[in-house]
Amino acid sequence: MVAGTKGYEKAVEEFAEVSFKLDFATINREFLAFLPPTPSRVLDAGSGVGQNSAAFEELGYDVVAVEPLHEFLSKAKDFYQEKNITWLGDSLPYLKKVNVDDGMFSFVLLDGVWHHLNPEERQICIARISSLLSVGGVCAISLRSGPAGVGTHIFPTSCIELFEYADTFGFDVVYHIENQPSVMPNKVGVFWAKVALMKKDESLRPSTKN
């Protein structure tokens, strides 16, 4: 079992029931302006039961969905079996099964998974995503703060920490907002930050050579 999935295996049905009812445009409203033209490649990393992946597919994107928990992946495949989505049993931070043989990704979504990664894993994650994104591509990340929910393997989150990794691995911070209350019911003390990172064109970086 991937450490970040601990706890979810005990509440698969309840988690799926709630997730299937979530409205994509509401949950991801801060990121809608950064969606690329269709039919760009989109990566949903930590896709849960697939509701965001399905919404991307309906919008016309070429979607790759990555989820480490077998029970969630099975739910997603069954519920969205008519969707043209590439489902992968894989996990952050390494995303070993994800490749760019069919082209670089233009958008990567990390929705509700960042707090399950420790600081070392987060650096690896941002470096890996940088290798998968095209120049100008966007990585959209939601950062959860507050007491543990269903998932019990959690770490504190910080936008400042994320900004440091972004700068190190070739991203500009193009959007961020903090201290947003959860739209989910019964989430007292849970707040979210939303961050959008854009992949820089490293060829434009000034040379340090004499």
Beta strands, then each sheet from edge to edge (+ up, - down):
strand 1: 41-45
strand 2: 62-66
strand 3: 85-88
strand 4: 105-110
strand 5: 133-145
strand 6: 171-181
strand 7: 191-199
sheet 1: 3+ 2+ 1+ 4+ 5+ 7- 6+
end
